[in-house]
Amino acid sequence: MRIPLVRLGLLIAILGLWEAGARAANPLLYVPPSAAVPALRELLALRSYPDLPAHLLLTAQEIAVAYGLAVAAGLAIGFALGASRLLGRAYGPILAALYAVPAVVWYPSLMLFFGLDAASKIAFGFLLGFFPITLAVLAGIRQVSPALVTVARSFGASPVAIFGKVMIPGMLFTLVGGLRTGLALAVIGVIVGEILGSKAGLGSLINHAYGLFRIADYVALVVVTLVLIVASDALASLVERRARRWTT
Amino acid sequence: MSAPALIRVEGVSKRYRTSSGAVDALRDVSLTVRQGEFCTIIGPSGCGKSTLLGMLGGLVLPDGGCIQIEGQPVSGPDPRRTATVFQDPGLFPWRTALENIEFGLELQGVDRRRRRAVAAELLGPLGLRRFGDKYPRELSGGMRQRVAIGRALAIEAKILLMDEPFGALDEQTRVLMGEWLLDIWRRTERTVIFVTHSLHEALALSTRVVVMTARPGRIKTVLELPQPYPRAMESPELVALRAKLWSEIRDESLRAMGEA
């Protein structure tokens, strides 16, 4: 009960500072909360950007596809590299090194390959989400105690049973952590992609508002983006808790 | 004893390749174990005791010779014949004590209610009646090992293979666990193959003690122990047996130490 109160305190403090600071400086540039709230109301009432729902839907679809592909490829490649000692040793370090490269450097070429539409955003979200998932699978496999695998073998467990009853539960914490990070990064990838260059989606609206100096609208759109991200992470943590219950 | 031979080990050898060359773990080991025996294998570190146990459990395959259980060669783990208890109990940390005990039954496709009933019935004799819902991290070392033994007992394999099951426990717990195991063994009529370093365990528990030589492991002596249970460890007979057993093992342990 006390933790939410303390959090609320921080929020109020930030809003207060923001309000005071923005008024003291330039209320047009540093839109204070008192101006952002009406803009947010306008946005949600679909007056400032009437086609907001269509843009939101597009962004959500891009995220879903990008994340779905990242999960599929991340699990497949992670387990393939984990299953073969040679492949894991050969390619694991390369993956880790690539993960350290600021992914945004790839974005221009993605736009060249995939165009200005959804495909390049999906590709970018995929690229960002893929690495943490793959690396979590590799780290998770290393975490599973070989002694437990031997125990399972001694009870006559098939490779499939060892996978499902020993490997997956044994690596679950790491795996779910990677899946969650992957989702956060896929969301970031899609929205950053939209901001950097697109004709539709939440990011394109942000770019539009900013470009036309509609700062209050821009702030309102950022708030909507924040809510989207917090909601997706909350969903992920819900799945995480479910997954833990499922393994026991 | 006229019980039929359950396990037949014939001229088995095993060689491991390591980075510093090949190591002969076992050489020409032959042994017959009858139904219902409590057969202890004792010997210096690295004498291949665990390798031999692994072969009986089908986890390690011999390079030469053959192992038969009930007249059939061992080609891999077979939970109908053998269940293994390891020194590190190897419990699944995400499963409760009951769920750990159920593991083997789950693999065999026994339905949920049946396997829960079997596991719950074992909790009493395991001394874990109030601990079925606890996770391994909430249990003491001795309790964990009893859960591991329960997991092995649940599948009702004919042979219980125990690889220094009490090696990681303190002396007192060890003695009590030995007495407890003896009780379980006599009640369930399993055949037990028990690997240990402890002279006390060997003499207090076994119907037969097999002494192995330092690497490469061979069988040095076999001691029959017809004395009834519980054994008075201070009786002149057992004290003499202990001295005999120790002199057999001492030479081998010295050799193993010199080699190390």
Contacts between the chains, C-beta under 8 A, distances in Angstrom:
chain1	res1	chain2	res2	distance
A	145	B	90	7.8
A	147	B	86	7.0
A	147	B	88	5.6
A	147	B	90	5.0
A	148	B	90	5.8
A	148	B	92	6.4
A	150	B	59	6.6
A	150	B	86	7.5
A	150	B	90	7.3
A	151	B	84	7.7
A	151	B	86	6.7
A	151	B	90	4.1
A	152	B	103	7.8
A	152	B	107	7.9
A	153	B	59	6.2
A	153	B	77	5.7
A	154	B	57	5.5
A	154	B	58	7.9
A	154	B	59	5.9
A	154	B	77	5.3
A	154	B	79	8.0
A	154	B	82	7.8
A	154	B	83	7.5
A	154	B	84	4.3
A	155	B	77	7.1
A	155	B	79	5.3
A	155	B	83	7.3
A	155	B	103	6.4
A	155	B	104	4.5
A	155	B	107	5.6
A	155	B	151	7.9
A	155	B	155	6.9
A	156	B	77	4.9
A	156	B	78	6.4
A	156	B	79	4.2
A	156	B	104	7.8
A	156	B	107	6.2
A	156	B	108	7.9
A	157	B	107	5.5
A	161	B	107	5.8
A	165	B	92	8.0
A	165	B	103	7.7
A	165	B	106	7.5
A	165	B	107	7.7
A	166	B	92	7.3
A	169	B	92	7.1
A	169	B	94	4.8
A	170	B	94	7.7
A	172	B	94	7.6
A	247	B	94	5.4
A	248	B	94	5.4
A	248	B	95	6.6
A	248	B	96	7.5
A	248	B	99	7.3
